Amino acid sequence: MNKNSFSEMPNKDGFFGDYGGSFIPPQLESVLAEITKEYEEIRTNKDFKDELAMLYKHFVGRPSPIFYAKRLSGKLGGADIYLKREDLNHTGAHKINHCLGEALLAKKMGKTKLIAETGAGQHGVALATAAALTGLECDIYMGEVDIAKEHPNVVRMKILGATVVPVSHGRKTLKEAVDSAFEAYLKDPITQFYAIGSVVGPHPFPMMVRDFQQIVGEEAKVQFKEMTGKYPDNLVACVGGGSNAIGLFTPFLEEENIDIYGVEPSGRSLEVGDHAATLTYGTPGIIHGFKCYLLQDENGEPEKVYSVASGLDYPGVGPQHSYLKDIGRVKYECINDSEAIDSFFELSRSEGIIPAIESAHAVAFAIKLAKKVGKGKSILINLSGRGDKDIDFVVENYGDKYIK
């Protein structure tokens, strides 16, 4: 593998190998070209970087710490498990990292409103927060199923001044929320800025969100070496669209001795509509303006998908993840609903940390991996979010089994 091969991606057309690009209506071409131009100018601008760094430190609370999960590791009797605590960020997840960057860019471009989709509500809360901070209006599109499931985050968005727009068609979850946000953006791409919530969408969004999120891995590289004297042997993160994973993985991709795992949701079963394991069971296709692995029917239309974790409930995936799968640099594995909920309670009761259900997928796989690789090895999980948003749903649906 050529040195810097990963850092040189995407190419000028927004492709990571065969994936990515910009498959958009003609009326958006000039708008996205302007966003690309403005982003390329500010990404190296000292004033912009200094302002973002100040907000990361004094508003978000970065750097997020790394925590050694001693009790959990001891219970398993295998590899040592460490957590990159993105759940401790202001707003409770990694999403604030790119939302602040996108909001500052929108403000610089003279936009007056931020719009976005959300599934679990973490991106919605983070963007509503960034909008309040920068004085911008904010509309968040959210499926009615997720509105009911993630009620605490809906309330937070409204308190922060955002308008939550219910999406009532289709499965009423994340894919439909993205559809609706795109439709709203097409109506007014001049005053609005679509702050996409993951490393998905047309160029430049997969690149831009990755760049803002890679602070997670940059910090982890330094922190883990300070703690242990070396880099982790294994990295683990959940993958829906894939922003938290690409944020952790990117600074480590050139380190060939580190094994990297992305964890997808295999849901209730492997029947169509019962899972969202895109990289494992999908094929290349086009969704929401970009090419990626896609769960699709014989006509190329996105399949219905499902996950107990609303933030992983998407039929596509980031184009860079698609490329990393093809070249074998990252291994993509699956965890089902039951395993994720088991791990939600396991981490809560072993370490006093309630994870987001999304993050619990990564914890569940790391528990399996720890037993497999054995003592003397280390695993760093990106604990991408906290579980405050999930507690009502978990108690209502799983309380009889886990809570006395």
Protein Blocks (a to p, Z undefined) as FASTA:
>chain_A
ZZhklmmpccfkopahjggcjdddfklmmmmmmmmmmmmmmmmgmklmmmmmmmmmmmno
pacdddddfklmmmnopacdddddfklpghhiaklmmmmmmmmmmmmnopabdcdddfkl
mmmmmmmmmmmmnopacdddddfklmmmmmmmmmmmmmnopacdddfehjlpmklmmmmm
mmmmmmommlpccddfbdedjdfklmmmmmmmmmmmmmmmmmmmmmnopacfbdcdddfk
ommmmmmmmmmmmmmkbccdddddehjbmcehiaccfklmmccddeehiacdddddfkop
acddddfblklmcfbdcfklmmmmmnomaccddddfklmmmmmmmmmmmnopacdfklmm
mmmmmmmmmmmnoghiacddddfbccklmmmmmmmmmmmmmpZZ
